[in-house]
Amino acid sequence: MVEHGKAKQHHLNMQNRKLLDLTGVSNVESFDSEEFLLQTELGHLTIRGHNLHIKNLSLEEGLLSIEGTVSSLQYLDPGSQSKNSKGLFGKMFR
């Protein structure tokens, strides 16, 4: 059920490129040690880095914490796909 009138909230807090805390996360669409693809309240977000892993996840509360070395954050326009996104088959058939 969608709550009308409630403003969408999405926050990022990064500490020394090693710990990233996010709010407003509605889905983790894919992830591995180098890339996370998230659906947030304000659109898709791609996080890239090295040795990335989930420290804490609560989709009910919209919270996600990621540890590792973060190298980039990129928001994708609605309906677009990242040019560098590997996709499921690209990751399977390297």
VOPAGU-2260 file (C-alpha; in pm, 1 decimal, decimal comma):
REM VOPAGU-2260
SITE   aa  ch    i         X         Y         Z
SITE  MET   A    0       0,0       0,0       0,0
SITE  VAL   A    1     140,1     338,0    -102,1
SITE  GLU   A    2     132,6     619,8     150,9
SITE  HIS   A    3      28,0     943,2     -19,0
SITE  GLY   A    4     150,5    1278,3     107,0
SITE  LYS   A    5     467,2    1135,8     262,5
SITE  ALA   A    6     781,5    1303,2     126,1
SITE  LYS   A    7    1041,6    1067,8     -16,1
SITE  GLN   A    8    1360,9    1056,0     188,9
SITE  HIS   A    9    1702,2     927,6      85,5
SITE  HIS   A   10    2027,2    1002,7     268,2
SITE  LEU   A   11    2390,2     897,5     227,3
SITE  ASN   A   12    2664,1     914,6     489,9
SITE  MET   A   13    3011,8     799,2     389,4
SITE  GLN   A   14    3304,5     772,4     630,1
SITE  ASN   A   15    3654,2     773,6     477,4
SITE  ARG   A   16    3530,7     584,6     167,2
SITE  LYS   A   17    3521,0     269,8     385,2
SITE  LEU   A   18    3168,8     273,6     532,0
SITE  LEU   A   19    2853,8     389,6     354,1
SITE  ASP   A   20    2522,4     422,5     538,1
SITE  LEU   A   21    2208,9     477,0     327,7
SITE  THR   A   22    1843,1     541,1     401,6
SITE  GLY   A   23    1550,5     528,1     161,2
SITE  VAL   A   24    1660,8     195,5       9,7
SITE  SER   A   25    1362,5      -0,3    -122,4
SITE  ASN   A   26    1544,9    -289,3    -293,4
SITE  VAL   A   27    1892,8    -433,8    -349,7
SITE  GLU   A   28    1863,7    -546,1    -710,9
SITE  SER   A   29    2210,9    -697,4    -740,2
SITE  PHE   A   30    2544,0    -690,7    -564,8
SITE  ASP   A   31    2889,3    -840,1    -563,6
SITE  SER   A   32    3225,1    -737,1    -417,9
SITE  GLU   A   33    3270,4    -467,5    -685,4
SITE  GLU   A   34    2920,6    -330,3    -754,7
SITE  PHE   A   35    2582,9    -275,3    -587,9
SITE  LEU   A   36    2268,5    -178,6    -779,8
SITE  LEU   A   37    2003,6     -33,5    -550,0
SITE  GLN   A   38    1652,2     100,0    -591,8
SITE  THR   A   39    1612,0     401,8    -364,8
SITE  GLU   A   40    1321,2     634,5    -295,7
SITE  LEU   A   41    1475,5     875,2    -548,8
SITE  GLY   A   42    1585,2     632,8    -823,9
SITE  HIS   A   43    1844,0     368,5    -905,1
SITE  LEU   A   44    2188,8     404,2    -750,5
SITE  THR   A   45    2502,2     218,2    -857,8
SITE  ILE   A   46    2786,3     191,3    -606,2
SITE  ARG   A   47    3123,8      66,4    -728,4
SITE  GLY   A   48    3437,4     -20,0    -537,6
SITE  HIS   A   49    3648,6    -305,9    -404,1
SITE  ASN   A   50    3579,9    -565,4    -134,6
SITE  LEU   A   51    3225,2    -432,7     -92,8
SITE  HIS   A   52    2992,6    -623,9     136,6
SITE  ILE   A   53    2671,8    -568,7     327,8
SITE  LYS   A   54    2725,1    -481,0     691,6
SITE  ASN   A   55    2356,3    -423,5     773,4
SITE  LEU   A   56    2032,6    -442,8     573,2
SITE  SER   A   57    1673,3    -369,0     670,2
SITE  LEU   A   58    1448,0    -316,0     369,0
SITE  GLU   A   59    1149,3    -274,6     601,7
SITE  GLU   A   60    1316,7      38,2     741,6
SITE  GLY   A   61    1494,5     128,2     414,6
SITE  LEU   A   62    1841,0     102,3     572,5
SITE  LEU   A   63    2162,3     -33,5     420,1
SITE  SER   A   64    2523,6     -20,3     538,3
SITE  ILE   A   65    2806,4    -118,6     303,4
SITE  GLU   A   66    3169,7    -176,2     401,3
SITE  GLY   A   67    3465,3    -181,1     163,2
SITE  THR   A   68    3647,2      72,8     -51,9
SITE  VAL   A   69    3396,0     292,0    -238,0
SITE  SER   A   70    3523,3     433,4    -568,1
SITE  SER   A   71    3204,4     576,2    -723,4
SITE  LEU   A   72    2836,7     652,0    -669,6
SITE  GLN   A   73    2613,2     703,6    -973,7
SITE  TYR   A   74    2242,3     774,0    -994,1
SITE  LEU   A   75    2071,5     645,6   -1306,8
SITE  ASP   A   76    1792,8     830,0   -1482,6
SITE  PRO   A   77    1459,4     645,3   -1476,5
SITE  GLY   A   78    1440,1     391,1   -1759,5
SITE  SER   A   79    1812,1     405,3   -1841,2
SITE  GLN   A   80    2076,5     139,2   -1790,6
SITE  SER   A   81    2435,9     209,9   -1698,1
SITE  LYS   A   82    2673,3     169,7   -1993,3
SITE  ASN   A   83    2923,4      -3,8   -1767,3
SITE  SER   A   84    2670,6    -218,2   -1582,0
SITE  LYS   A   85    2758,9    -581,8   -1633,9
SITE  GLY   A   86    2411,3    -731,7   -1597,9
SITE  LEU   A   87    2343,2   -1088,3   -1493,2
SITE  PHE   A   88    2467,0   -1260,1   -1808,7
SITE  GLY   A   89    2771,4   -1035,8   -1836,0
SITE  LYS   A   90    2877,5   -1138,9   -1487,3
SITE  MET   A   91    2815,3   -1508,0   -1560,0
SITE  PHE   A   92    3006,2   -1517,3   -1890,6
SITE  ARG   A   93    3318,1   -1306,8   -1829,1
